[in-house]
Amino acid sequence: MLNPLELQRLAVFINLKLTYLLVSLLLIFPSSVMACGHCLEDKVAAVYDHIIITKAVSEKHLVAFFGIEGPFVINTASKQEMQKIISSINGVDPNTSRVSLEAGSISLAFNPNFISYPMLFKSLEIKLQQKKLSIFPIDVISQMPKPTVATR
């Protein structure tokens, strides 16, 4: 039988070993490499198109990113239908909509002199509500993102 002091030392030893094991596992499997698809950054990345952003910024247009939620089938027909809905909004730049049903996100470029962001959001929201879908704003880009260096 171990006395209380020996039990305490054993508990500290086991805690240190478990901590070492967990830290080692975290270093072996960095979570930053594994995209979950649910965070906002993953939603933006799924529909990010550098060429569209470059063109929009040069024309002083904006690029908006939205999350979409609701019952939809993930297939080509649903994606094309979503792009058709987006393109039907006056002020959205032609051929700039990007849809990722898997990530639940969309992006589009639009002319802020023709349609304001709140009006764009409302128009899109009304059209998607007819399909029992809802949207939420993620981001709006008005200038080229600054390049960043990935670090570990």
N, CA, C and O atoms as a DFTB+ gen file, in Angstrom:
608 C
 N C O
     1  1       0.840      -1.177       0.000
     2  2       0.000       0.000       0.000
     3  2       0.885       1.240       0.000
     4  3       1.876       1.314       0.726
     5  1       0.508       2.210      -0.827
     6  2       1.270       3.446      -0.922
     7  2       0.785       4.448       0.116
     8  3      -0.411       4.563       0.382
     9  1       1.741       5.172       0.699
    10  2       1.337       6.199       1.656
    11  2       0.897       7.442       0.875
    12  3       1.144       7.511      -0.329
    13  1       0.250       8.430       1.520
    14  2      -0.281       9.607       0.825
    15  2       0.770      10.385       0.037
    16  3       0.468      10.887      -1.046
    17  1       1.971      10.497       0.541
    18  2       3.026      11.223      -0.166
    19  2       3.404      10.499      -1.455
    20  3       3.599      11.134      -2.491
    21  1       3.510       9.157      -1.393
    22  2       3.824       8.382      -2.584
    23  2       2.694       8.450      -3.605
    24  3       2.956       8.499      -4.807
    25  1       1.437       8.455      -3.148
    26  2       0.285       8.577      -4.043
    27  2       0.296       9.922      -4.759
    28  3      -0.002      10.002      -5.951
    29  1       0.641      10.973      -4.026
    30  2       0.713      12.304      -4.609
    31  2       1.806      12.375      -5.674
    32  3       1.596      12.950      -6.742
    33  1       2.972      11.793      -5.387
    34  2       4.074      11.784      -6.361
    35  2       3.686      10.986      -7.608
    36  3       4.011      11.378      -8.728
    37  1       2.991       9.869      -7.404
    38  2       2.540       9.044      -8.525
    39  2       1.543       9.826      -9.392
    40  3       1.616       9.773     -10.620
    41  1       0.623      10.543      -8.760
    42  2      -0.364      11.344      -9.492
    43  2       0.326      12.434     -10.310
    44  3      -0.046      12.667     -11.460
    45  1       1.323      13.104      -9.735
    46  2       2.065      14.140     -10.457
    47  2       2.807      13.522     -11.631
    48  3       2.814      14.097     -12.719
    49  1       3.426      12.379     -11.440
    50  2       4.158      11.683     -12.496
    51  2       3.212      11.309     -13.645
    52  3       3.545      11.516     -14.812
    53  1       2.051      10.768     -13.324
    54  2       1.078      10.368     -14.350
    55  2       0.573      11.600     -15.102
    56  3       0.444      11.566     -16.326
    57  1       0.286      12.693     -14.377
    58  2      -0.173      13.928     -15.030
    59  2       0.883      14.476     -15.989
    60  3       0.548      14.927     -17.084
    61  1       2.154      14.440     -15.587
    62  2       3.219      14.909     -16.460
    63  2       3.321      14.060     -17.723
    64  3       3.481      14.589     -18.823
    65  1       3.228      12.750     -17.560
    66  2       3.307      11.849     -18.719
    67  2       2.122      12.069     -19.668
    68  3       2.299      12.071     -20.886
    69  1       0.917      12.255     -19.115
    70  2      -0.251      12.503     -19.957
    71  2      -0.128      13.834     -20.690
    72  3      -0.476      13.938     -21.866
    73  1       0.362      14.835     -19.999
    74  2       0.568      16.143     -20.622
    75  2       1.571      16.025     -21.764
    76  3       1.350      16.575     -22.843
    77  1       2.658      15.321     -21.537
    78  2       3.676      15.117     -22.563
    79  2       3.058      14.396     -23.776
    80  3       3.324      14.766     -24.919
    81  1       2.246      13.381     -23.524
    82  2       1.608      12.620     -24.590
    83  2       0.661      13.512     -25.405
    84  3       0.687      13.476     -26.635
    85  1      -0.167      14.307     -24.733
    86  2      -1.118      15.169     -25.433
    87  2      -0.410      16.241     -26.253
    88  3      -0.806      16.516     -27.386
    89  1       0.621      16.841     -25.700
    90  2       1.384      17.850     -26.445
    91  2       2.041      17.216     -27.661
    92  3       2.063      17.811     -28.739
    93  1       2.570      16.024     -27.494
    94  2       3.191      15.316     -28.624
    95  2       2.178      15.048     -29.725
    96  3       2.483      15.220     -30.905
    97  1       0.979      14.629     -29.350
    98  2      -0.068      14.370     -30.342
    99  2      -0.476      15.645     -31.069
   100  3      -0.700      15.627     -32.279
   101  1      -0.570      16.743     -30.340
   102  2      -0.921      18.015     -30.973
   103  2       0.143      18.461     -31.964
   104  3      -0.176      19.053     -32.995
   105  1       1.384      18.184     -31.661
   106  2       2.460      18.555     -32.577
   107  2       2.481      17.664     -33.813
   108  3       2.831      18.107     -34.906
   109  1       2.107      16.417     -33.627
   110  2       2.090      15.477     -34.753
   111  2       0.922      15.782     -35.686
   112  3       1.073      15.712     -36.906
   113  1      -0.239      16.119     -35.128
   114  2      -1.452      16.383     -35.902
   115  2      -1.901      17.826     -35.699
   116  3      -2.816      18.076     -34.915
   117  1      -1.279      18.777     -36.385
   118  2      -1.664      20.181     -36.192
   119  2      -3.085      20.435     -36.691
   120  3      -3.418      20.094     -37.825
   121  1      -3.904      21.022     -35.859
   122  2      -5.301      21.259     -36.216
   123  2      -5.446      22.317     -37.301
   124  3      -6.470      22.347     -37.985
   125  1      -4.456      23.185     -37.480
   126  2      -4.564      24.233     -38.485
   127  2      -4.566      23.673     -39.902
   128  3      -4.967      24.370     -40.834
   129  1      -4.136      22.459     -40.081
   130  2      -4.090      21.855     -41.404
   131  2      -5.432      21.238     -41.773
   132  3      -5.751      21.105     -42.954
   133  1      -6.205      20.866     -40.786
   134  2      -7.460      20.177     -41.035
   135  2      -8.621      21.169     -41.054
   136  3      -9.004      21.690     -40.007
   137  1      -9.180      21.432     -42.222
   138  2     -10.316      22.342     -42.340
   139  2     -11.590      21.607     -41.992
   140  3     -11.845      20.505     -42.479
   141  1     -12.379      22.226     -41.150
   142  2     -13.611      21.578     -40.705
   143  2     -14.779      21.876     -41.635
   144  3     -15.728      21.094     -41.703
   145  1     -14.724      22.999     -42.354
   146  2     -15.816      23.355     -43.234
   147  2     -16.918      24.138     -42.553
   148  3     -17.854      24.574     -43.223
   149  1     -16.841      24.329     -41.263
   150  2     -17.896      25.019     -40.531
   151  2     -17.504      26.425     -40.105
   152  3     -18.383      27.244     -39.839
   153  1     -16.219      26.729     -40.030
   154  2     -15.826      28.076     -39.608
   155  2     -15.957      29.028     -40.794
   156  3     -15.979      28.604     -41.950
   157  1     -16.041      30.304     -40.491
   158  2     -16.254      31.303     -41.539
   159  2     -15.125      31.332     -42.558
   160  3     -15.361      31.538     -43.749
   161  1     -13.892      31.123     -42.088
   162  2     -12.754      31.125     -43.011
   163  2     -12.883      30.014     -44.048
   164  3     -12.544      30.212     -45.215
   165  1     -13.369      28.849     -43.632
   166  2     -13.556      27.742     -44.572
   167  2     -14.662      28.056     -45.579
   168  3     -14.560      27.708     -46.756
   169  1     -15.718      28.719     -45.104
   170  2     -16.812      29.083     -46.001
   171  2     -16.325      30.074     -47.068
   172  3     -16.661      29.943     -48.245
   173  1     -15.538      31.055     -46.646
   174  2     -14.988      32.025     -47.600
   175  2     -14.037      31.322     -48.567
   176  3     -14.109      31.542     -49.776
   177  1     -13.161      30.491     -48.052
   178  2     -12.179      29.803     -48.901
   179  2     -12.854      28.944     -49.968
   180  3     -12.325      28.795     -51.069
   181  1     -14.004      28.385     -49.652
   182  2     -14.694      27.498     -50.597
   183  2     -15.207      28.245     -51.829
   184  3     -15.387      27.644     -52.888
   185  1     -15.444      29.558     -51.695
   186  2     -15.997      30.321     -52.824
   187  2     -15.107      31.503     -53.224
   188  3     -15.522      32.359     -54.005
   189  1     -13.904      31.544     -52.697
   190  2     -12.963      32.636     -52.992
   191  2     -12.417      32.459     -54.404
   192  3     -11.947      31.379     -54.765
   193  1     -12.481      33.519     -55.195
   194  2     -11.934      33.493     -56.556
   195  2     -11.106      34.764     -56.740
   196  3     -11.650      35.862     -56.864
   197  1      -9.799      34.600     -56.757
   198  2      -8.890      35.743     -56.804
   199  2      -9.083      36.581     -58.062
   200  3      -8.974      37.806     -58.008
   201  1      -9.363      35.952     -59.172
   202  2      -9.553      36.682     -60.431
   203  2     -10.775      37.591     -60.334
   204  3     -10.729      38.744     -60.762
   205  1     -11.860      37.076     -59.777
   206  2     -13.075      37.893     -59.622
   207  2     -12.810      39.064     -58.680
   208  3     -13.238      40.187     -58.950
   209  1     -12.115      38.810     -57.585
   210  2     -11.825      39.871     -56.621
   211  2     -10.933      40.943     -57.254
   212  3     -11.179      42.136     -57.081
   213  1      -9.913      40.527     -57.977
   214  2      -9.014      41.471     -58.646
   215  2      -9.783      42.360     -59.613
   216  3      -9.603      43.578     -59.619
   217  1     -10.637      41.754     -60.429
   218  2     -11.432      42.518     -61.404
   219  2     -12.406      43.449     -60.689
   220  3     -12.539      44.610     -61.074
   221  1     -13.082      42.963     -59.666
   222  2     -14.055      43.781     -58.943
   223  2     -13.383      44.986     -58.285
   224  3     -13.883      46.108     -58.372
   225  1     -12.262      44.750     -57.637
   226  2     -11.548      45.837     -56.964
   227  2     -11.082      46.881     -57.979
   228  3     -11.163      48.081     -57.718
   229  1     -10.596      46.428     -59.130
   230  2     -10.122      47.375     -60.151
   231  2     -11.274      48.224     -60.697
   232  3     -11.052      49.345     -61.153
   233  1     -12.508      47.693     -60.653
   234  2     -13.685      48.432     -61.121
   235  2     -14.400      49.163     -59.981
   236  3     -15.469      49.741     -60.173
   237  1     -13.789      49.129     -58.786
   238  2     -14.376      49.731     -57.587
   239  2     -15.718      49.093     -57.231
   240  3     -16.625      49.751     -56.722
   241  1     -15.816      47.801     -57.510
   242  2     -16.974      47.014     -57.102
   243  2     -16.610      46.283     -55.813
   244  3     -15.452      46.278     -55.396
   245  1     -17.597      45.675     -55.198
   246  2     -17.384      44.933     -53.951
   247  2     -17.628      43.452     -54.189
   248  3     -18.355      43.070     -55.106
   249  1     -17.012      42.620     -53.355
   250  2     -17.252      41.177     -53.388
   251  2     -17.823      40.801     -52.024
   252  3     -17.212      41.054     -50.986
   253  1     -19.003      40.193     -52.048
   254  2     -19.690      39.814     -50.811
   255  2     -19.674      38.303     -50.642
   256  3     -19.792      37.550     -51.609
   257  1     -19.526      37.877     -49.396
   258  2     -19.548      36.464     -49.035
   259  2     -20.709      36.240     -48.063
   260  3     -20.884      36.991     -47.103
   261  1     -21.493      35.203     -48.327
   262  2     -22.634      34.869     -47.472
   263  2     -22.606      33.381     -47.137
   264  3     -22.133      32.559     -47.922
   265  1     -23.113      33.062     -45.981
   266  2     -23.366      31.671     -45.629
   267  2     -24.807      31.364     -45.986
   268  3     -25.669      32.240     -45.915
   269  1     -25.070      30.133     -46.367
   270  2     -26.445      29.719     -46.670
   271  2     -26.803      28.529     -45.805
   272  3     -25.978      27.654     -45.546
   273  1     -28.047      28.515     -45.366
   274  2     -28.531      27.416     -44.533
   275  2     -29.916      27.014     -45.001
   276  3     -30.660      27.818     -45.563
   277  1     -30.240      25.780     -44.764
   278  2     -31.574      25.302     -45.098
   279  2     -31.513      23.976     -45.828
   280  3     -30.435      23.422     -46.048
   281  1     -32.673      23.475     -46.199
   282  2     -32.733      22.182     -46.881
   283  2     -32.446      22.310     -48.373
   284  3     -33.271      22.827     -49.127
   285  1     -31.296      21.847     -48.790
   286  2     -31.004      21.812     -50.214
   287  2     -30.228      20.540     -50.516
   288  3     -29.509      20.006     -49.671
   289  1     -30.397      20.076     -51.740
   290  2     -29.698      18.882     -52.202
   291  2     -28.373      19.335     -52.795
   292  3     -28.326      20.283     -53.579
   293  1     -27.305      18.658     -52.421
   294  2     -25.986      19.021     -52.932
   295  2     -25.766      18.293     -54.254
   296  3     -25.354      17.134     -54.287
   297  1     -26.054      19.011     -55.350
   298  2     -25.811      18.464     -56.683
   299  2     -25.646      19.626     -57.668
   300  3     -25.827      20.789     -57.306
   301  1     -25.310      19.304     -58.881
   302  2     -25.046      20.325     -59.905
   303  2     -26.277      21.164     -60.196
   304  3     -26.171      22.379     -60.365
   305  1     -27.446      20.534     -60.258
   306  2     -28.678      21.274     -60.566
   307  2     -28.975      22.316     -59.482
   308  3     -29.361      23.441     -59.797
   309  1     -28.800      21.953     -58.227
   310  2     -29.041      22.900     -57.123
   311  2     -28.052      24.061     -57.183
   312  3     -28.421      25.213     -56.954
   313  1     -26.803      23.751     -57.490
   314  2     -25.778      24.792     -57.596
   315  2     -26.102      25.756     -58.735
   316  3     -25.975      26.970     -58.575
   317  1     -26.517      25.226     -59.877
   318  2     -26.864      26.067     -61.025
   319  2     -28.102      26.914     -60.733
   320  3     -28.183      28.070     -61.148
   321  1     -29.059      26.336     -60.021
   322  2     -30.254      27.089     -59.650
   323  2     -29.887      28.255     -58.719
   324  3     -30.413      29.359     -58.858
   325  1     -28.986      27.994     -57.776
   326  2     -28.533      29.036     -56.855
   327  2     -27.820      30.149     -57.631
   328  3     -28.044      31.329     -57.363
   329  1     -26.969      29.782     -58.585
   330  2     -26.268      30.784     -59.386
   331  2     -27.247      31.599     -60.235
   332  3     -27.043      32.796     -60.439
   333  1     -28.296      30.962     -60.724
   334  2     -29.311      31.661     -61.514
   335  2     -30.051      32.675     -60.639
   336  3     -30.331      33.789     -61.081
   337  1     -30.365      32.295     -59.406
   338  2     -31.033      33.213     -58.476
   339  2     -30.144      34.421     -58.199
   340  3     -30.610      35.560     -58.223
   341  1     -28.877      34.171     -57.938
   342  2     -27.934      35.258     -57.639
   343  2     -27.806      36.193     -58.844
   344  3     -27.836      37.414     -58.695
   345  1     -27.664      35.615     -60.024
   346  2     -27.477      36.410     -61.251
   347  2     -28.713      37.232     -61.598
   348  3     -28.611      38.215     -62.331
   349  1     -29.877      36.847     -61.085
   350  2     -31.113      37.568     -61.408
   351  2     -31.238      38.886     -60.648
   352  3     -32.145      39.671     -60.925
   353  1     -30.352      39.139     -59.705
   354  2     -30.411      40.380     -58.922
   355  2     -29.696      41.484     -59.682
   356  3     -28.524      41.348     -60.032
   357  1     -30.402      42.576     -59.936
   358  2     -29.815      43.720     -60.638
   359  2     -28.673      44.291     -59.808
   360  3     -28.816      44.523     -58.607
   361  1     -27.540      44.515     -60.463
   362  2     -26.374      45.067     -59.789
   363  2     -25.292      44.038     -59.534
   364  3     -24.141      44.394     -59.283
   365  1     -25.653      42.749     -59.595
   366  2     -24.650      41.690     -59.438
   367  2     -23.889      41.568     -60.755
   368  3     -24.493      41.458     -61.822
   369  1     -22.577      41.589     -60.673
   370  2     -21.759      41.479     -61.877
   371  2     -21.962      40.104     -62.519
   372  3     -21.964      39.087     -61.826
   373  1     -22.134      40.075     -63.844
   374  2     -22.352      38.800     -64.538
   375  2     -21.183      37.821     -64.321
   376  3     -20.016      38.212     -64.284
   377  1     -21.533      36.575     -64.185
   378  2     -20.565      35.468     -64.082
   379  2     -19.598      35.598     -62.898
   380  3     -18.460      35.135     -62.978
   381  1     -20.038      36.216     -61.813
   382  2     -19.160      36.345     -60.648
   383  2     -19.638      35.532     -59.453
   384  3     -18.944      35.469     -58.438
   385  1     -20.789      34.919     -59.551
   386  2     -21.277      34.160     -58.390
   387  2     -20.540      32.830     -58.277
   388  3     -20.312      32.133     -59.266
   389  1     -20.184      32.510     -57.068
   390  2     -19.558      31.223     -56.742
   391  2     -20.386      30.597     -55.635
   392  3     -20.752      31.262     -54.666
   393  1     -20.677      29.316     -55.783
   394  2     -21.539      28.619     -54.828
   395  2     -20.849      27.347     -54.369
   396  3     -20.365      26.566     -55.188
   397  1     -20.805      27.142     -53.078
   398  2     -20.356      25.869     -52.521
   399  2     -21.448      25.373     -51.584
   400  3     -21.559      25.817     -50.441
   401  1     -22.245      24.454     -52.088
   402  2     -23.303      23.887     -51.250
   403  2     -22.713      23.024     -50.142
   404  3     -23.275      22.921     -49.052
   405  1     -21.568      22.404     -50.436
   406  2     -20.906      21.568     -49.430
   407  2     -20.498      22.399     -48.206
   408  3     -20.670      21.967     -47.066
   409  1     -19.962      23.583     -48.457
   410  2     -19.525      24.454     -47.361
   411  2     -20.657      25.363     -46.882
   412  3     -20.566      25.958     -45.808
   413  1     -21.719      25.467     -47.676
   414  2     -22.825      26.344     -47.321
   415  2     -22.447      27.808     -47.465
   416  3     -22.662      28.606     -46.552
   417  1     -21.878      28.163     -48.629
   418  2     -21.460      29.552     -48.820
   419  2     -21.585      29.983     -50.273
   420  3     -21.557      29.165     -51.192
   421  1     -21.723      31.291     -50.452
   422  2     -21.773      31.882     -51.784
   423  2     -20.962      33.176     -51.772
   424  3     -20.778      33.805     -50.730
   425  1     -20.488      33.552     -52.944
   426  2     -19.832      34.849     -53.107
   427  2     -20.297      35.439     -54.422
   428  3     -20.728      34.727     -55.329
   429  1     -20.199      36.763     -54.505
   430  2     -20.594      37.460     -55.719
   431  2     -19.974      38.847     -55.715
   432  3     -19.700      39.413     -54.657
   433  1     -19.758      39.384     -56.894
   434  2     -19.282      40.758     -57.033
   435  2     -20.477      41.613     -57.437
   436  3     -21.351      41.169     -58.180
   437  1     -20.500      42.850     -56.933
   438  2     -21.602      43.729     -57.272
   439  2     -21.140      45.178     -57.330
   440  3     -20.119      45.553     -56.755
   441  1     -21.927      45.982     -58.044
   442  2     -21.635      47.391     -58.222
   443  2     -22.343      48.181     -57.122
   444  3     -23.569      48.285     -57.149
   445  1     -21.608      48.744     -56.151
   446  2     -22.246      49.457     -55.047
   447  2     -22.906      50.771     -55.476
   448  3     -23.691      51.344     -54.721
   449  1     -22.589      51.256     -56.694
   450  2     -23.266      52.452     -57.207
   451  2     -24.638      52.110     -57.766
   452  3     -25.471      52.993     -57.972
   453  1     -24.870      50.821     -58.012
   454  2     -26.140      50.374     -58.575
   455  2     -27.053      49.786     -57.496
   456  3     -28.261      50.024     -57.496
   457  1     -26.464      49.020     -56.581
   458  2     -27.242      48.408     -55.495
   459  2     -26.394      48.455     -54.221
   460  3     -25.213      48.109     -54.231
   461  1     -27.005      48.879     -53.153
   462  2     -26.285      48.948     -51.876
   463  2     -26.187      47.546     -51.278
   464  3     -26.950      46.648     -51.632
   465  1     -25.240      47.382     -50.375
   466  2     -25.094      46.081     -49.721
   467  2     -26.368      45.673     -48.977
   468  3     -26.791      44.524     -49.101
   469  1     -26.999      46.577     -48.205
   470  2     -28.242      46.161     -47.533
   471  2     -29.347      45.742     -48.506
   472  3     -30.092      44.800     -48.235
   473  1     -29.451      46.448     -49.646
   474  2     -30.459      46.065     -50.635
   475  2     -30.115      44.738     -51.300
   476  3     -30.999      43.924     -51.569
   477  1     -28.833      44.523     -51.563
   478  2     -28.394      43.245     -52.124
   479  2     -28.746      42.116     -51.166
   480  3     -29.317      41.102     -51.566
   481  1     -28.400      42.302     -49.900
   482  2     -28.684      41.278     -48.885
   483  2     -30.179      40.983     -48.838
   484  3     -30.581      39.820     -48.834
   485  1     -31.014      42.039     -48.801
   486  2     -32.466      41.864     -48.712
   487  2     -33.007      41.163     -49.951
   488  3     -33.844      40.267     -49.839
   489  1     -32.537      41.562     -51.135
   490  2     -32.997      40.929     -52.382
   491  2     -32.657      39.444     -52.407
   492  3     -33.486      38.605     -52.760
   493  1     -31.432      39.142     -52.028
   494  2     -31.000      37.746     -52.008
   495  2     -31.790      36.960     -50.966
   496  3     -32.213      35.829     -51.207
   497  1     -31.977      37.572     -49.823
   498  2     -32.727      36.917     -48.742
   499  2     -34.157      36.583     -49.174
   500  3     -34.640      35.479     -48.923
   501  1     -34.824      37.527     -49.816
   502  2     -36.205      37.301     -50.270
   503  2     -36.266      36.180     -51.299
   504  3     -37.135      35.311     -51.222
   505  1     -35.347      36.196     -52.262
   506  2     -35.346      35.160     -53.303
   507  2     -35.062      33.770     -52.722
   508  3     -35.652      32.780     -53.153
   509  1     -34.160      33.706     -51.749
   510  2     -33.816      32.401     -51.170
   511  2     -34.865      31.914     -50.174
   512  3     -35.007      30.709     -49.969
   513  1     -35.601      32.837     -49.554
   514  2     -36.674      32.424     -48.643
   515  2     -37.749      31.659     -49.395
   516  3     -38.400      30.783     -48.825
   517  1     -37.942      31.980     -50.673
   518  2     -38.907      31.254     -51.493
   519  2     -38.506      29.784     -51.640
   520  3     -39.350      28.924     -51.893
   521  1     -37.213      29.509     -51.479
   522  2     -36.700      28.130     -51.551
   523  2     -36.496      27.541     -50.149
   524  3     -35.895      26.478     -49.991
   525  1     -37.011      28.255     -49.128
   526  2     -36.862      27.855     -47.725
   527  2     -35.402      27.849     -47.260
   528  3     -35.001      27.054     -46.410
   529  1     -34.624      28.762     -47.849
   530  2     -33.221      28.911     -47.485
   531  2     -33.021      30.258     -46.807
   532  3     -33.774      31.203     -47.044
   533  1     -32.012      30.337     -45.972
   534  2     -31.675      31.617     -45.338
   535  2     -30.191      31.887     -45.556
   536  3     -29.405      30.973     -45.807
   537  1     -29.830      33.158     -45.454
   538  2     -28.437      33.555     -45.627
   539  2     -27.997      34.371     -44.423
   540  3     -28.813      34.930     -43.689
   541  1     -26.704      34.423     -44.245
   542  2     -26.130      35.307     -43.235
   543  2     -24.856      35.902     -43.806
   544  3     -24.125      35.235     -44.539
   545  1     -24.585      37.180     -43.465
   546  2     -23.396      37.833     -44.017
   547  2     -22.123      37.291     -43.394
   548  3     -22.083      36.988     -42.202
   549  1     -21.084      37.171     -44.208
   550  2     -19.776      36.743     -43.705
   551  2     -18.758      37.866     -43.845
   552  3     -18.114      38.251     -42.870
   553  1     -18.613      38.395     -45.070
   554  2     -17.586      39.408     -45.294
   555  2     -17.886      40.167     -46.583
   556  3     -18.614      39.687     -47.451
   557  1     -17.310      41.357     -46.685
   558  2     -17.357      42.143     -47.919
   559  2     -15.944      42.638     -48.176
   560  3     -15.298      43.190     -47.285
   561  1     -15.470      42.438     -49.400
   562  2     -14.116      42.862     -49.772
   563  2     -14.217      44.062     -50.707
   564  3     -14.901      44.016     -51.729
   565  1     -13.525      45.131     -50.337
   566  2     -13.519      46.324     -51.181
   567  2     -12.114      46.639     -51.701
   568  3     -11.938      47.512     -52.551
   569  1     -11.125      45.925     -51.184
   570  2      -9.739      46.103     -51.641
   571  2      -9.042      44.758     -51.597
   572  3      -9.509      43.813     -50.961
   573  1      -7.935      44.694     -52.275
   574  2      -7.203      43.419     -52.318
   575  2      -6.732      43.046     -50.918
   576  3      -6.162      43.873     -50.206
   577  1      -6.972      41.793     -50.524
   578  2      -6.469      41.350     -49.218
   579  2      -4.948      41.427     -49.164
   580  3      -4.261      41.173     -50.154
   581  1      -4.451      41.774     -48.020
   582  2      -2.985      41.830     -47.841
   583  2      -2.448      40.413     -47.730
   584  3      -3.001      39.592     -46.998
   585  1      -1.367      40.120     -48.459
   586  2      -0.798      38.780     -48.366
   587  2      -0.229      38.544     -46.969
   588  3       0.345      39.443     -46.353
   589  1      -0.397      37.343     -46.497
   590  2       0.152      36.976     -45.194
   591  2       1.047      35.757     -45.348
   592  3       0.889      34.965     -46.277
   593  1       1.971      35.623     -44.441
   594  2       2.877      34.486     -44.462
   595  2       2.345      33.465     -43.468
   596  3       2.082      33.788     -42.310
   597  1       2.191      32.252     -43.924
   598  2       1.720      31.190     -43.028
   599  2       2.831      30.823     -42.040
   600  3       3.998      30.680     -42.404
   601  1       2.431      30.681     -40.817
   602  2       3.398      30.285     -39.778
   603  2       2.873      29.073     -39.047
   604  3       1.680      28.773     -39.084
   605  1       3.751      28.403     -38.403
   606  2       3.362      27.230     -37.616
   607  2       3.382      27.545     -36.179
   608  3       3.083      26.682     -35.354
